[in-house]
């Protein structure tokens, strides 16, 4: 099944917001609900792991 949502994304420009939405859509389609929830939890509550992930990704 597919569900539609209306979302607001904070970004400096519309192209940046479009890129964020595309990235979120990719994550949602490739990760399970459990994996996405764990990722969100780590990003919210574990700045060390988040920093390591960003370093690994080169961002």
BASE-921620 format. One line per field, with one value per residue (C-alpha): x, y, z; chain; residue number from 1. Coordinates in steps of 0.05 Angstrom, whole numbers, plus 5000, padded with zeros to 4 digits. Layout:
// BASE-921620
px: [X/...]
py: [Y/...]
pz: [Z/...]
c: [A/...]
k: [NUM/...]
***
This chain:
// BASE-921620
px: [5000/5021/5002/5007/5028/5037/5103/5140/5216/5261/5315/5350/5326/5273/5325/5354/5284/5273/5339/5321/5253/5285/5335/5279/5238/5298/5310/5236/5234/5298/5294/5243/5201/5245/5309/5283/5259/5327/5362/5318/5331/5406/5404/5361/5398/5469/5510/5574/5546/5515/5582/5617/5565/5573/5649/5643/5597/5644/5595]
py: [5000/5072/5129/5204/5256/5331/5352/5416/5413/5467/5487/5549/5539/5500/5457/5439/5420/5378/5341/5328/5301/5256/5230/5217/5180/5136/5120/5104/5057/5020/5015/4980/5017/4988/5010/5081/5087/5065/5114/5171/5151/5151/5219/5248/5218/5198/5256/5214/5161/5215/5250/5185/5170/5239/5231/5162/5192/5250/5305]
pz: [5000/4990/5035/5021/5071/5069/5099/5113/5106/5132/5081/5056/4985/4948/4912/4980/5005/4943/4954/5027/5007/4954/5006/5057/5005/4988/5062/5073/5013/5031/5107/5150/5201/5256/5221/5209/5280/5306/5260/5284/5357/5347/5312/5368/5427/5409/5382/5383/5337/5293/5287/5270/5216/5186/5186/5153/5100/5088/5108]
c: [A/A/A/A/A/A/A/A/A/A/A/A/A/A/A/A/A/A/A/A/A/A/A/A/A/A/A/A/A/A/A/A/A/A/A/A/A/A/A/A/A/A/A/A/A/A/A/A/A/A/A/A/A/A/A/A/A/A/A]
k: [1/2/3/4/5/6/7/8/9/10/11/12/13/14/15/16/17/18/19/20/21/22/23/24/25/26/27/28/29/30/31/32/33/34/35/36/37/38/39/40/41/42/43/44/45/46/47/48/49/50/51/52/53/54/55/56/57/58/59]
***
